[in-house]
Every structure is written in C-alpha cells, then in structure tokens.
Amino acid sequence: MIRVLLLAVPVLLPATAQQEIAVLDVSRVRATGDPASFIHPVKLHQQASDEVPCGIVVAGAGLGGVAAALRLAERGLHLCLTEETDWIGGQMTAGGVSALDENRFIEFAGGTKSYYEMRRRIRDYYRKHYALSETAKIWENLNPGSCYVSPLCFEPKVGVHVLEEMLAPHRSRVHLMLRTKIVSLKLRGEDWIEEALAYRFDTRKLVRLKASFFLDATELGDLLPLAKVPYIVGSESKADTGEPHAAESPNPACVQSFTYPFALDVRWNENHRIEKPPQYEYFRDHQPFSLKITYPVEYGWRGPFQYKMFGEDPPIPNNMSPGPFFSWRRLLARKNFHGPDAPQDLALINWPRQDYHDESLLDRTALEQARILQQAKRVSLAFLYWLQTELERDDGRGRGYPELRLRADVMDTPDGLSKHPYIRESRRLIPARGRVVEQDIVAEYQNGPRARWFDDSVGVGFYMVDIHPCGANERGRMMMPKPFQIPLQALIPQRVRNLLAAGKNLGVTHLTNGAFRLHPVEWNVGEAAATIAALRKSNGALPAVTEVQKELALAGVPLVWFDDLHPSHPDFAAIQFAAIQSWYPLNREDLHASAESPVTRREAAHALSRFFGVPTTDPVQLALVRGWMASDHRNWFHGDLPFYWTDWREDKFPRPLPPWKMTRTGPVRRAELARRLTGLGLP
C-alpha cells in the first residue's frame, strides 16, 4: 500500500533544504519559446520583503478557496487568500470551464446556500447588463448559453465579477493576494506549520505569511508536499483500495488528463484561421482529433457517435444530449438576447480530444511543468486549427470552418487559452481513517437511494465517476454513483494538525476523484474546511463532528441528500442536523425530505432511540419497555398512525428535550420533529 509520496523535486523543497528554487509562472507559459523563460529563480535564503499576519491562510482562490474565504470572513476571522493567476474562481474562471458541471437536482437541491447565491448572482448579472429576449426574460433558471452540458453556462469574466462582488463586503478581513504562490512552509516539529513563504510574481519578491491555520485549495495540492504529509499521486492498485475497477499495480504517472479550454464565435464569410501550431500533424494523429465519441457498448451505452458541428437538437435529459458540438458548452446563445448589441453565439471548447494526457504535472520540476504546459497549449491550438481546416463541414462544402474566431478577450489572455489549465486531478492526501473508494459511491454497490452513509458528513455531491484517461494505457471510464456525502475525515491529513484540504486534494482515490472534482463539490469542500478551521481556532483543538455539522447546517450546507429541501427552506438546518444524527425519518425508496408529511408513531419511537443513544433493532419495543410511549387499551401500538406530541411520555425520558412551546398537538410534521429534537428554529 502506498503510504506517502515525498519526492526530491527542487520546486517543492522547504526553505531549509536549499537556497534557490525554480518557481513556474503559469500565467506566462506560451505555446512557443524556451520553457525556461517561464521560470522565476527564487532565493529562499534572502529575507522576505514583508511579513503579513494572516490569522488563517487559504492557498488558492479557486472555488474551494473562495468558498472558504467567504465562510471564514462571515465568522469574523481574518485571512490571506493567495492565487497564482490574476483571476479568482479556479476551474470556473481561470480554468475556463464556466459551463458548470453540476448534478441533476441542482436547481432545487444538492448545493450550499452560498453556492446558490453565486448562481443567482450570475443569472442576475445577465438580467441587469444584457437585453434579454422575451422568452429568456421569464426563465427562472436562465441559462445564458442554452448549453446542453449544464443548466448554467456563462462567460468566465462574469464568474470573476460575481465572486469579487461576493467577497467585497469582507475585504477588510480578506487579504487577497493575486499573482502569489506559496513556495515553502516552515514547520515546528513535524506536526505544526508556523508560517509560509509566498512568492509574488509581479514584484518578484517573497512575503512571509504568519498564520495559525492553513487550507490547501490549490489546483494541484501544492501544500501537501511542502507540509510533508502523506499523499498520493496517480492511480492506486486494487490491492491498496480494494476497488474492483482499480489498476492491478499503482501508477503515479496515471493522473487524469488536463486541458486548456478556449472560446469561439462564428463570423460567417470571414477567415479567422490561426497560424499552424507546432507539431500539428503529430497531435492531430496522436490524439486523434475527431468529433466522434465512443460510448462503450460493454457498459450498455450507444457505441460510437458522430457529433455534428452546428444545430439545435433538443437534448436528452440529464446532460446526455445527441446535440451539436458548438452548442454543447455554449456560453452565450444569440436567441436569448435582442437588440443591436445582442451577442453572437459564443462556445466554450473543452472536448476530450483536446485533453493533454501524455504526461502529468504532479511532482515534476518547474522546468518540466513548463514544458508539459507548453505541449498542452499546442494540443488545444492544434485542435482549433483542425476545426478551422480539416473537420468535415455539416453543409458538405468541403472541410474546415475558417469562420471560427478565437476569442482571446473571453479568457483575457494573449493566446486565447485559459489562464490556468483545467485540472481534473491533483495530489490527494491520505487520511488517517481511509479514503472514499468506488464501493462507497457507485450505484451498483448501494441498496437504497443514497450512497454509503457517513456519520461525519460535511456536505454532499452527485456526479458521474468521470475519468478522462491518462496516457498510461488507461481507458476513459464513467460509472454512475448514487448521491453521496463528503466525509469530514477526508479533509484531515495525517501528521500535521493545522492543515486541511479545501479542494480536489481531499482523501479520495483516482477513481472517486472523478466524481468529487466538480464545481459544487469543490465549493462545498472549501466551505466545510473553513468551518472546521474556524472552530479549531476558537476552541484550540479540532472540534467535535457534531459541532461542525450543526454550524454547517445553520450556514445552509446540506449534510444528507434530499431532493426537495433547498437551503432557503425555513427548517433546512433543523432537518439536516436531525437527519445526520439519524433522528429524522429517511425514506428508503427516494430522496424526499417531505418536510410537511406527518411522522408515524414508529418513526417517533425510532427517533427517541437514536436521540437517547440506545441501540436497538426494535425501537417500538424499546419505547414501550422504557415507558417513553404507550400502547392503547387493547395493547396495540399502531405504528403506522400519525404521531402526536401527547404520544410521548416525556417525564420518563432520560433527559429533557429542548424547551418547546406547543402550539399544536399534532399530527406532528417531520419538520416539527426536527425542530423539537435539534432545538433549531424553535418558537
């Protein structure tokens, strides 16, 4: 079993190990030129130019980092938020994927309150700043791009604007440090991080960050090797994880492929063909470039399917569209706007055939990373050139669409490619209590409507196990999970006490990472990590799981999967906290909370056994023997009848329930039961 990866890579060594390191400036990488020109030599022995008291350091301003910063600031804490590019938002903005990868319930369940606030603000931006068509005006779930892959597709710059707007009220507490990368950590002993050294690309100077807690929300899990915690890179073996679909042998090189997305519009009767990129023929044939995707028949799927370029075929529900390529991740749809300034169709191009899968970025020298990123950029530009010159046209008029125009302004970069590659898999910490494995989430191993139950849940997620293959003889794979939970244990590394995962670097496997790496899950992980850190800072020790869960529920973070319980529901916190404690009646047939449904007497008996911590296989018999509930004069219990408060004999309880001002004897609704047992939302 792989327990730790700590490789002697110069860019990752702590300050005490050497005097100079090479630091890659990802924003400077270009498809041509000397890879060494994208590297900054940094002398760590020199005195840092400034020292910043941070309270808490959040490394990486991707979705997990921004969510963490918001949660910490809302609790009144001060923090430093570092980001190596000049855009916050990670995969949604700098990574170019502003077609959100979400779950099928996302419009009404499965996200946190703050994530929903972000989505609302994105839609409101278009309502305020664009002239919408009459049809689009009335859409509650406005999708600016009317894309097929997601219920919400938009321009990356709008995502940046919204996140900055959300952070704005907290700027006195959030020290945002753009173009800044943490390059070294100073440890006290083996289990405590005292400070970080961060390099500022624009000033070419080091800054010392003093903090009592550190959250790693970087795209690659940069802090894990710097903190010397056990972590893993690539795919594990079947012997290690026990996963049926794991590889026979571990392979650190087998990391999911990454991509440089770009955006295109169409200017008919114009020629916007780019220069032929280096190694074009090699990449064209090696990838190989195609709009044909093979959906494996051995999984019961449709087999090979050839996508056409343009059109508006109606999508099949749940993102399984047969639809055209250009509309698949369209960010703006002309039909949703009107007036002389209405935008033209704008498409995000993030397609499996443009993935760079030959090499991994993880645990490589800065120079190797620069070369790999350069090759990845060449792949994306080559794919664009192929679209413009060789793709067979829908209209039968030869090959290539020179009318496709690369929109460099959309990504705000000189070459039109995203500021940062879209990273699907980072380093992953190895938690003390085990990783989330395939059997925990994949549908075929689950009996009920939900995936494996985690008592220490700090959030939820739902997305296919979507594996973009590495270049190490791995095939792409998709497995359908059941709606799953995010266990707290997966955020906590071994050894170091003041470091938490706050992004894709949590304790999952190569396979389950394929379901945990998406936008709403990463946001949820960051919010959970921030809550743990905040309580740790105030308590002086890691908080109890129930304390974390109660605070998360009150903040609008789901802990248990319900498909009819939005964070705006007045009893959201009470129901979520009661459910994770197993006090709330769960339906084994579906995901419904059914907050207004009546509680049965049997469910009330079960709630008491769990509330008082008395394990039993027969909660009705327990309630009768203990005198907590009574049978009628015929000695019948009537377990399926509605429960009334007067059915409980509270004077016989081991301890009092939270104080309750009774306004109605019953039948008791499920939301009322949750309020009573949790003490949350009581009148």
N, C-alpha and C positions, 0 to 999 in steps of 0.2 A: 504494500500500500504506500502511495506517495504521501509523505507527511509534510514536506517543506521544499520549496524551491527558493534558494538564495544564491543566485549566480553572480559570479565576479564580473559584472558588467560595469565599466567605468562610470557611465552616466547615472548609475543607481547607488553608488557607494556613499556612505555617510561622510561628513566633513572631516572626521578624524582620520579617514583612511588615506586621503591623498590631498594634494594642494590645488590641483586643477582638474576640472571635469569639462566634458563637452555637453552642451545643452542644445537640443534641437528646437528651433523656432518653427513650429508647424505652419504658421501663417506665411512664412517666406518661401516655402517649398514651391518650386515650379517644375513643369514637365521637362524643361531643358536646363542646361547649366550644370556646373560642378556641384554635386551633393554637399561637398564640404562648405560651400558658400552659405548654406542654410544653418550652419552650426555656430554657436557662440562659445568660445572658450571662457570658462569662469574659474577664477582663482578663489577657492573657498577659504584660504588662509587669510585673505585680506579682511579687514574689519568691515562689517556691514555698514552701509551709509546711514541707516536709520533703524530704529527699534520701535516696533508698533505693539502696544498692549492690545491683545485681541479678545481676551476672555475665552472665546471659542474660535477655532479655525475651521472653516469649511473649504476644503480644497476642491476646486472645480465648480463652475457655475452652470453646469448642465441642469436638467430638470430636477434631479435629486438634490443638487446643491442649492438651487433657488428655493425649492420647497422647504429645505432645511433652514435656510436663512430666514424665510418668512415666519416659520414656526418659532424659531429662537427669538426673533425680534418681537413677535407678538407676545412673548412671555417676558419681555423687558430686558433681554440679555443682549450684550454687545458681542460682535463677531467680526472677523475678517473673512471675506469671500474672495478667493483668488480664481482667476480664469486666464488661461494662456492665450486665448484669442481676444478680439475686441468686441465680441457679441456674447451676451448671456443666453442660455437656453439649450446648449448642448445639441443633442440629436435633433431637436425640433427646429433649430435656427442655424447655428454654426455648422452642424452636421447636415443641414439641407433637407431633412425629412420633415417637412411641415404638412405632410399628409399623415395624420395621426394614426398609429397602429393601436386600435382600441378593441374592446370587447363588444359583443352584440347587444349587451344591455346598457351600454354607456349613457344613453340619453336619459335614463332614469335610475340607474344603479351601477355600482361597481367602481366608482371613483370617490375621491375625498372631496370635502367641501371646497377646499382651496383649488383643487384641480378643476372642479366645475366652475368656480369663479373665473379661472383663466379662460376656459372655453367660452363662457358667457361674454367676457370682455372682447375676445377675438371676434365673435359674431357682431357685437355692438360696434366695433370699430368699422366694419363694413356698412353697417346701417347709418353710421354718422358721417363717414367720409366718402361714400360712394352713392351714386344714384341707382337704386335697385330697380329691377323690373317689377311690374305689378304682381307677378307670381311670386318672386323672391321676397317681396315685402311682407307677405303674410306667413312665410315659413317660420315657425317657432324654432325649428332645427336648421336654420340657414347653413348651407354648405356652399361657400363662395365658388368653389371649383366644380361642384356637382360631380366629384370624382367617384370612382367605383370602389376604391380600396378602403375608404374611410368615410365616416359621417361628417368629417370636418377637415377640409383641405384649404390652405390659405398661403399667403406669401410669407416667407421666413421673417422679413423685416417687421411684419405685423406682430408676429410672435415676440420679437425683441421688444417692440414698443409696449406690448401688454405686460410683459414681465417687468420691464423697467417701471411701468406705471404701478404695478402691484408692490414693488419694493420702495417706491418714492416716499410713502408716509413713514418709512422706517429708516431712512438714510442716516439719521443721527445715531442709529445703533449698528447699521451695516456699513462696514468699511469695504466697499467694492474695489478690488484691485485687478483691473483688466491688464492683459498682456503681462501676466505674472505667473510664474510656475515655481512650485516648491521643489527644491533640488536636494535638500538634505534635512535630516531630523537629528536632533540631539537627544539622546536617551539618558535618563538617570537610572542606573542599574539596567535591568533587562525588561522592566515592566512599565516604564513611565516615560512619556515624551515630554521633555521640558520646553522645547522651542523648535521652530522650523526656520531654515534659511530659504528665502524665496528670491528668485531672480526676476528682475523687471526688464523685459526685452527693450522697451523704449528708451530707458535711461542707461541700460547696461550696468546696473548696479544691484547689489544684494541688499535685502532688507531682512531684519530679524523679527520673527513673529513669536511673541510670548503668549502662551495660552495654557489653559488647564485641561482642554479637551480638543480633540481633532476628529473631524469627519472627512472620510475619503469619498468624495463624489466625482473624482476624476474619471475620464473616459477609459483609461487603461488600468486603473487601480494603482496609481503611482506611489501611494504612501505605504503600501504593503511591504515591498522590499526594503524601503527606507527605514521602516519600523522593525524590520527583522521578524515579522510574524509569519507563521506557516501559511503558505498559499500554494495554489496550483495553477498551472498554465496548460492549456490544451485539453485533450480528451483523456479521461481516466480509463482504466481497464475494467472489464466485467468483474474480475476478482476483487477489485477495490470497492466498487459501488454496488455490485450485485444487480446492476441494471441489465435487463435482457437484451437491450439494443446497444449496450456499450461495446467498445472495441475489445478484442482479445488482449491487446497489450496497450499500456499507456503511451501517449504520443504528445509530448509538449508542443510539437510543431503543428498539431491539428487544432487550429483555432479558427472559428467561423470567419469567412471572408469578409472584407470590409469594402466600402465603396465611396467614391467621390460623386455625389449627385450633382446635377446641373439642371437648368431650366431653359425651356424653348418656347418661342411662339412661332407663328407661321406668317410669312409675308409673301403672299401669292404673287407670282410673276417677278419675284426678285431673287437674286442669287446671294446667299449668305454662307456659302461653303467656306469652312475654315481651311487653313493650311494642313496638308497631310502630316499627321503626327509621326514622331519617330517610331520605328518598329511596327508600323501599321499592319503590314501583311502578317507579321508574326502573331500579333494579338488577335487579328480577325480570324485566323485559322485555329489559334490555340484555345480561345475561349469556348467554343467558336461563336461568332456573332450570329444571332438569329432572333426572330420574334416567335419561334416555336418553343413551347414548353411541354415537356413530357410529364404528365401526371401519372405515376406508376400504376399500372393495372393490377399489380400484385397487392396493392392496398385498396383495391376496389374503386380506383379512380378512372378517369375517362381515357387515359393514354395520351398520345401526342395531340397537341392542339396548336394550330397556327393562328396567331393573333393578326388582325389587320391593323392598319395604321390609324385610320380615322373612322369616325362614326359615332352613333349614339345608341347602340344596342342596349336595351333595358337590362340592368344587372340582375343576376340571380341573387337572392337574399344571402346575407352574411358573407359578403366580400368574395363570392365565388362567381364573378362575372365572366361571361364569354366575351366581354366587351373589347372595344378597340384599345390599342396600345396608348395612344396620345391622351385619351380620356381617363386612363387607369388612375394616374395620380395628378390629374389636372388641378391646378391651384386656383385658377380663375376661369370661369365659363362665361363667354360673351352673352349668353342667353339670360344670365342673372342680372344684367345691368342694362341701363338705357342712357340715351343722350349722346351728344357729340364726343364726350370724353370717356365713353364706356370702354373698358379694357378689352383687348382681344383675348382669345383663349391662351392660357399660359399653362404649360405642362411641366411637372417635375419628372425628371428621368432618373429613376432608381430601379434598375432592372437586373435580374440575376446574371445576365450575360455580360454586364459591365463590372461585376464584382472582381476585386483582386484577391485571388485565392492561392497564389503560388507560395507566398511567404507570410509569416506572422510578424507583427511589430513588437510582440512582447519579449522582454528580456533580451533585447538587441542593443548594440551600441548606438549612440546618436547618429553616427555616420551611416550605419546600416539602416536605421529607421528612415533617414533622409532619402537614401537610395530606393527603399521599398515604397515610400510615399510617392516618389517621383515616377516609379513604374506604374503605380495605381492611377496616377493622374493621366499617364499616357494611355492606359486602358480606356478610361472614360472618354478622353478626347478621340481616341480611335473609334470607339463605338458611335460617337456623334458623327464622325467623318463617314462611317459606314452607312448610317441613316441618310446622310446627305448625298451619298454617291452610289451605293450598291444595293440597298434594300429595294426589293421589287415593289413597285407602286400599286396602290389599290386600283388606280384608274387604268392600269395596263399600259401606260405611256412610258415604258422603259424602267429604268432603275434610279433610285435616289431621289431625295427631296432636298434640293439646294435651297428651297424656300424656308427651311427650318432655320430659325435665327437663334443663336446662343445669346441669352440674356444675362450678361455679366452683372448688370445692376441688381438682379434679383438676389444673387449670392453676395453682392458687394465685394467682388474680388477681381483682380486684373484678368485672370484667365477664365472667369465664369464658373469655375468649380467651387464647391462648398469650401468654407474657410477651414473646416476640420473634416477629416474623413468620417463617414458614418460608421461608428464602431459597434459591432454586434456582440463582441465577447472580449472581456477584459481579464486581468488576473482575478482569481476568486479565492477569498480567504477560506481556510479550513477551520470551521468552528469546532469547539470542544465537544459538542453534543451531536455531531453528524450533519451531513448536508441534505438538502432536498433532492431526492432522487426521482427517477422516472416513475417508479411504482407509487410515489406519493401523489402524483397529479394526473397521470394519463388515464383516460376514461375506462379502458379495458380492465383496470385493476380496482375500480371503485364500484361499490354496490348501489349507493344512493345518488342523489342529485349533485352532491358536492364531492370534492376530492378529500384526501386524508384530513382528518381533524387535527389541528394543532392547538393545544391549550394555551400556548403562548403567542397566539396570532397577534400581529400588529398591523394587519392590512390584508387586502385581497387582490387577486389578479385573475385574468382569464384571457388566454391567447394560445393559439396553436404552439406546440413544440415545433418551431420553425427553424430548421438547421440549414443555413447556407454553407455548403461544404467547404472544407479546407482543401488545400492542394495535395493532401497526403492520402490519396486513394479513398476518400470518403465520399459517399453519395449524399445528395440532399435528402432530407427527411422531414416529414411532417406527421405529427401524431396529435390527435385531439384530446385535450385534457378535460376534466371536469373543473368547474370554477374552484379555484384554490386559494389558500391562505398563505401569508408571508410570516414565517415563524421568527420570533424575536431572536432565537438562538443563532439564526443565520447571519445576523448583523454583527455578532460579537466575535472578534478574533481571539485566538489563544495568546497568552503571554502578556500582551500589552493592555493595560487596564483603561487607558484614556484614548482609545481609538475605536471608531465604529465604521462599518461600511455604510455608505449612503447613496449607493448607485448600483451599477451592474456587477460590482465586485463582491456581492454577498455570497454566502455559503451555499451555492447551487453547483450542479455538475455541468459538464459540457453540454449534455442533452437538455437538462431542465433550464439552463440559461436561455435556450431558445424560446421559452415561454415567459421568462422573467425580465427580459431585456427591453420591453416595450415602454412607450411613453407613460401611461398612467401608473404602471408598476414601479418604474424608476422614481416617479414623483412621490408615490406612497412610501417607498423605502427611505427617501430623504426626509420626509416628514416624521416617520417613525424614529429614525436615528436622532433627529433633533430633539424629539420629546424625551428620549432616553437620556441624552446628554444634558438637557436642561434639568431634569430631575436628579441626575447624578451630581450636577453642580450644586444644586440646592441641598441635597441630602448628604453629600460627602461620600456616598457609596452608590453602587448600582441599585436602582430602585426595584421594588417588588414588581413582578409581572403585572399583577392586578392594578397597581398604581399607574403603570404606563398605559394599560388598556383603558382605564377609566378616563385618563386625560385625553387619549386619542379619540375615544368615543365622544367626549364633550367637544372636541375640536372638529368633529364631522368626519372622522376616519372610520370606515367600515372594518369590522373585525371578523364578521361572519357574513357569508354570502346570502343576500336576499335580493330578489329581482323587483321588489315593489316597495323599497324603503330608501328613498332619496335622503341625502344629508339634511335637506331642508325640512324634513318631517319633524314635527314638534317633539315626538318621542323617539327620535333616532338614537340619541345617546343612551337612553334607558333600555331600549330594545337591544341595541348592540352589546351593551355591557351585560345585560341579563342573559343574552344568548351565548356569549363566550364563557359565561360561568355555568352554562347548561341549566339555567333556571327557566329559560324561555322555551315554550313548545316549538320544536322544529318538525316540519313536515318532511317525512322520508320519501315523498313522492315528487316534490317540486322545491323551488327556491323561495316560496312565498312566505313573507312575514305575517301577512294577513292581520295587520295590527288591530283592526276593528272586529275581528272574529271572536266569538266567545271562547273562554277557557273551559275545558271539561274538568270534571272533578278528578279524573285520573291524572290529567296534566297538572292539576294543582297539587296532588299528592306527590308526583314526581318532582315538582319544583321544590317542595319542602325538603325532600330527602337530599337533594343537591345543595340547597341553601344551607342546611344544617350540617352538611358533610357526613351524612350517614349512608354509606354504600349499601345498596340492596338491589335484588333482582325483582322485588315485588313492592314497589312504593306504596301501593294501596294497603297491603297488609301492614307495612311499617307504620303508616299513618294511623291505622286503626289500633294497633297494639300500643303505640305511644300515646294514644288519645288525642292526636293532632286533628283528626277528623272523625266523624261518627257515621255509622250506618243508620238506616231508618228503623222503624219499629218492627219491620219484617226481617231485619238483619241483612238488608240489601244495601250495597254501596252505590249503585247506579253511576258507574264510572264515566259513561258517555254523556251524562246530563250536564247542562251548563253549571258552572261553579259560581256560588255566591260567597261574599265575604263571610257571611254568617256560618258557612260550612266549616270554617277553620275555628278550632278551639285554642285561641291564642294564649290563654292562661296556662296551657300545657306545653307551650313551646320552650325549648332550651334557653332561648334568649329572645328579647323583644325584637319585633320587626321595626324598621324605620317608622317614625311617627306618621300618622295618616289621618287626615281629616275626611271622614267618609261623607260623600255627597250622594252616593247611590249604593245600594246593597248588591246589585247585580242584575242580570248576569254580568260577570266580570269580563271585560275585554282583554285581549292579550297585551295591548299597550298599557293598560291599567296595572296588570300584574307586574310588568317590567318596572313601571314607576314605583310601585309599592316595595318590591324587593331590593331595588338598587338605591332608592331614596333620591333618584334623579328626576326632576320635573314634578315633584310633589306639590299639591296645592298648599 
